[in-house]
Amino acid sequence: MNISTVLASALASAALVLFAGCSGVSSTTSSLPTTGGLTQTRQTHVQTSLHPGLLYPETTGVAPKLLGLVHPSSKLRCRSCVDDLFVADGGLGDVEILENGSYTDDGTVSLGLNSVEGDFVDKPGNLYVADNAGHRIQEYKPGRSTPSFTYSAGMDQPIQVSVDLHGNVYEADYSTRIYGGGWINEYKQGTNVVEYTCTFPGPVSGVAVDSSGDVFMSANSGGSIIFSDFNNGLSGCLSSVYLQIPGFSGGMVIDAKRNLIVADQQGKIDVIYPPYSQVNYTIPGFAHPFGIALSQDNKTLYVADWGTKTVKVLKYPSAVLITTLGSGNGLSVPFGVTDYPNAVY
């Protein structure tokens, strides 16, 4: 199935009052002032050509083709994994591990997964996979193919995952069924208890954390991407940044200069410099990019472009194409991508 031609389901978007709810250890409510003519009026928006996880019926968030794709076995994970590339492949329902440089097969992770979306490898080498159909995030220790821990509390449609330097796990949830919009959950390492929840009136697609503990979010509303920066974490759900640009958001990553790199599923990558008040430049040339990652040395950018069923490898920041990974590398429909380990700046 050529999923890039499938009509997206109607999405309930909303007005752009940012993260009106926050719960967890304490309950806090906050909002940002509207800008650029934004209002608090709830609205409905039909979006086409989205990430496959968003194309599927809103009742499941998963394509019927992928339902029940639970693998009875999994190849032994990579022996060292260092510098390997981990590609969350929705067509295969697993995470494909490729040796960086040669991009040859170095293992597969599939046990405990139904449908994969975003993935992330933390500094100790633990792999986290957002399993949309399973309503959970699975954690795998280095070199293991069996989940070591499952995060599921407070999740409905997990689509992206990120981990800070202290091991706290952050889940971006695309669902609008519980709060009337998407949300971000925070968990302590190895605990299935939600520490904080910050909600947004529209679907949330991306989450990233910098070395200072600032949490970045990308969400969708009325044909626009909404960015925010929660200084010092989700406690209080207070954001110092509110930026709206046309597009439909995907994953995000932060580079060594703390520039925010965000996938716009309408065909480009946006690069936003601090203080995150405008898009400074774009990287074009994609169909529907979703997952993105940076190499440890910040010289290579990886983009999972589900629209072309490839992962594009580019020099960063010049965006010169190095190579394109596809079926010849064992990939089917890449949704997410992460380096080993994913750099946190």
C-alpha positions in Angstrom: 0.0 0.0 0.0 1.3 3.4 -1.0 0.4 5.1 2.2 1.5 8.5 1.0 -1.8 8.6 -1.1 -4.1 7.6 1.7 -6.6 10.2 2.9 -6.0 11.3 6.4 -8.8 11.0 8.9 -10.4 14.1 10.2 -8.4 15.6 13.0 -9.9 17.6 15.8 -7.7 20.7 16.0 -8.3 23.5 18.4 -7.5 27.0 19.2 -4.1 27.9 20.2 -4.1 28.4 23.9 -1.0 26.5 24.8 -1.0 23.6 27.3 -4.0 24.6 29.3 -3.7 21.6 31.6 -1.0 20.2 33.8 -1.3 17.4 36.2 0.9 15.0 38.1 2.6 15.5 41.5 0.6 18.8 41.6 -2.2 20.2 39.4 -1.5 23.4 37.6 -3.3 25.3 34.9 -1.7 27.8 32.7 -2.0 29.3 29.2 -0.1 31.6 26.8 -1.6 34.7 25.3 -2.9 34.3 21.8 -0.7 35.8 19.1 -1.0 36.5 15.4 -4.8 36.5 15.4 -5.1 33.2 17.2 -8.2 32.6 19.2 -9.5 30.2 21.7 -12.3 29.0 19.5 -12.2 25.2 18.9 -12.2 24.3 15.2 -12.1 21.3 13.0 -9.5 20.8 10.3 -9.1 18.0 7.8 -5.5 17.3 6.9 -4.1 15.1 4.1 -0.7 13.5 3.5 0.3 13.0 7.1 2.5 10.6 9.0 1.0 7.1 8.7 0.4 6.9 12.4 -1.9 9.9 11.9 -3.6 8.5 8.8 -5.2 5.6 10.5 -8.7 5.6 12.0 -8.8 7.8 15.1 -10.2 5.0 17.1 -6.9 3.1 16.9 -4.3 5.4 15.4 -2.9 2.4 13.6 -3.3 1.1 10.0 -5.3 -2.2 9.9 -2.3 -3.7 8.0 -0.2 -3.2 11.1 -2.7 -4.4 13.7 -1.6 -7.7 15.3 1.9 -7.4 14.0 3.4 -8.9 17.1 6.6 -10.9 16.2 7.0 -14.3 17.9 10.8 -13.9 17.9 13.5 -11.4 17.3 17.0 -11.5 16.0 19.7 -11.0 18.6 20.3 -7.3 18.9 23.6 -5.7 17.8 26.6 -6.8 19.7 28.0 -3.4 20.4 25.4 -1.0 18.9 27.9 1.9 19.2 27.3 4.3 16.4 24.5 2.2 15.0 21.4 3.6 13.6 18.0 2.5 14.9 15.1 2.8 12.5 11.5 2.4 13.7 9.9 0.8 10.7 6.1 0.9 10.5 5.9 -1.4 7.5 7.8 -4.2 9.3 6.5 -3.4 12.8 9.9 -3.4 14.3 13.2 -1.5 14.8 15.8 -2.2 12.3 19.4 -1.7 13.4 22.0 -0.6 10.8 25.7 -0.3 11.2 26.5 3.3 10.7 28.7 4.0 7.7 28.0 0.8 5.9 24.3 0.8 6.9 24.2 -3.0 6.8 21.9 -5.2 9.0 23.1 -5.4 12.6 20.0 -6.7 14.3 16.3 -6.3 14.8 14.1 -5.5 17.8 10.5 -6.7 17.5 9.5 -8.5 20.6 6.8 -6.6 22.5 5.9 -4.3 19.6 2.7 -3.9 17.7 3.2 -0.8 15.6 6.2 1.5 15.9 6.4 5.3 15.7 9.3 7.2 17.2 12.3 5.8 18.9 15.2 7.1 21.1 18.5 5.7 22.5 19.6 7.3 25.8 23.2 7.9 26.9 23.6 4.5 28.7 22.3 2.9 25.4 18.8 1.9 26.4 16.4 1.9 23.4 12.9 3.3 23.8 10.2 2.7 21.2 6.8 4.4 21.0 4.3 1.5 20.3 1.2 3.3 19.1 -1.1 0.2 18.9 0.1 -1.1 22.2 -0.5 2.2 23.9 2.9 2.0 25.5 6.6 2.8 25.3 8.9 -0.2 25.5 12.4 0.1 26.9 15.2 -2.3 25.9 18.6 -2.6 27.6 21.7 -2.5 25.4 22.2 -5.6 23.3 18.8 -7.1 24.4 15.8 -7.8 22.2 13.3 -8.4 25.0 11.7 -5.3 26.7 13.2 -4.5 30.1 10.4 -2.1 31.1 7.0 -0.9 29.8 5.7 2.6 30.3 1.9 2.8 29.7 0.2 4.9 32.4 -1.7 7.8 30.9 -1.0 6.9 27.3 -3.4 6.5 24.4 -1.5 7.1 21.1 2.2 7.4 21.9 4.0 8.8 18.8 7.3 10.2 20.0 9.6 9.6 22.9 12.6 11.4 24.4 14.8 10.9 27.5 16.8 13.6 29.4 20.3 13.2 30.9 18.7 12.1 34.2 16.8 9.3 32.6 13.4 10.9 32.8 11.2 9.6 29.9 8.9 12.0 27.9 6.0 10.7 25.8 4.3 12.7 23.1 0.7 11.5 22.7 -1.2 12.3 19.5 -4.6 11.3 20.9 -7.4 13.8 21.4 -9.8 11.4 23.0 -9.0 11.9 26.7 -8.3 15.6 27.1 -9.8 16.8 23.9 -6.3 17.3 22.6 -2.8 15.8 22.7 -0.4 15.8 25.7 3.1 15.2 27.0 3.7 12.8 29.9 6.9 12.6 32.0 8.0 9.5 33.8 10.9 8.7 36.1 13.3 6.1 34.8 11.8 2.6 35.3 8.5 3.7 36.9 5.1 3.5 35.3 3.8 6.5 37.1 3.1 9.8 35.4 5.0 12.6 37.1 3.5 15.4 35.0 1.1 15.8 32.2 0.8 18.9 30.0 -2.0 19.1 27.5 -2.7 21.0 24.3 -6.0 21.5 22.4 -4.6 19.8 19.2 -2.6 16.6 18.5 0.9 16.6 19.8 3.5 15.1 17.4 7.0 15.8 18.8 9.0 16.1 22.0 12.7 16.8 22.7 14.7 17.7 25.9 17.9 19.7 26.2 20.7 19.3 28.7 19.2 22.0 30.9 16.0 20.0 31.2 14.0 22.3 29.0 11.2 20.4 27.2 10.3 21.2 23.7 6.9 20.3 22.1 5.5 20.5 18.6 1.8 20.2 18.0 -0.8 20.8 15.3 -3.7 23.1 15.1 -5.7 24.5 12.2 -3.0 23.8 9.6 -0.2 25.2 11.7 2.7 23.8 13.7 2.9 25.1 17.2 6.2 25.1 19.1 6.8 25.7 22.8 9.7 25.5 25.2 9.0 24.5 28.8 11.8 25.9 30.8 13.2 23.5 33.5 10.7 20.7 32.7 7.0 20.1 32.7 6.3 21.1 36.3 3.7 23.9 36.1 3.3 23.5 32.4 4.8 27.0 31.9 6.1 27.8 28.5 8.4 30.7 27.6 8.0 30.2 23.8 5.0 30.2 21.6 5.7 30.0 17.8 3.2 29.3 15.1 4.1 28.5 11.5 2.2 26.9 8.6 2.7 23.1 8.3 2.1 19.8 10.0 4.6 18.8 12.7 6.6 15.6 13.1 9.6 14.8 15.3 12.3 17.1 16.5 15.8 17.1 17.8 18.2 19.7 19.3 21.7 20.3 18.0 24.9 21.3 19.9 24.1 25.0 19.6 20.6 24.3 21.0 19.0 25.0 17.6 15.7 23.3 17.3 15.3 21.0 14.2 11.7 20.1 13.5 10.2 17.9 10.8 7.4 19.4 8.8 5.5 16.5 7.2 4.5 18.8 4.3 8.0 18.2 2.9 10.7 20.1 4.7 12.8 20.5 7.9 12.6 23.7 9.9 15.7 25.0 11.8 14.9 27.4 14.6 17.6 29.3 16.5 17.3 30.4 20.1 15.3 32.3 21.4 13.0 30.3 19.1 11.0 33.3 17.8 11.2 32.4 14.0 12.2 29.8 11.5 15.8 30.7 10.5 16.1 28.4 7.5 14.5 25.3 6.0 15.9 22.1 4.5 13.6 21.1 1.5 13.6 18.0 -0.6 11.4 15.5 1.3 8.0 14.0 0.8 6.7 13.4 4.4 9.5 13.6 6.9 8.7 12.5 10.5 11.6 11.1 12.6 14.9 13.0 12.7 18.2 12.4 14.6 21.7 13.9 14.8 25.0 12.1 15.0 27.1 12.5 18.1 29.5 14.9 16.4 26.6 17.0 15.0 27.8 16.5 11.4 25.2 14.1 10.2 21.4 14.5 10.1 19.1 11.5 9.6 15.6 12.0 8.4 13.0 9.2 8.3 10.8 10.2 5.3 7.9 7.8 5.3 6.6 9.4 2.1 9.5 8.0 0.1 9.9 5.0 2.4 13.5 6.0 3.0 15.9 7.4 5.5 17.9 10.3 4.1 21.4 10.8 5.5 22.7 14.4 5.1 25.6 16.5 6.1 24.7 19.0 8.9 24.2 21.9 8.7 24.9 22.1 5.0 22.1 19.6 4.2 24.2 18.0 1.4 22.8 14.5 0.8 25.3 11.7 1.7 23.1 8.7 0.9 19.6 7.4 0.9 18.6 4.2 2.8 15.7 2.1 1.6 14.6 -1.4 0.7 18.2 -2.3 -0.1 19.0 -1.7 3.5 16.1 -3.8 4.7 13.7 -0.9 5.3 10.1 -0.8 4.5 8.3 2.3 5.8 10.6 4.2 8.2 8.8 6.4 10.8 11.4 7.0 13.4 15.2 7.1 13.5 17.8 7.5 16.3 21.5 7.3 16.6 23.4 5.4 19.3 23.2 7.2 21.6 21.0 10.2 20.8 22.9 13.3 21.7 21.4 15.6 24.3 22.7 19.2 24.4 
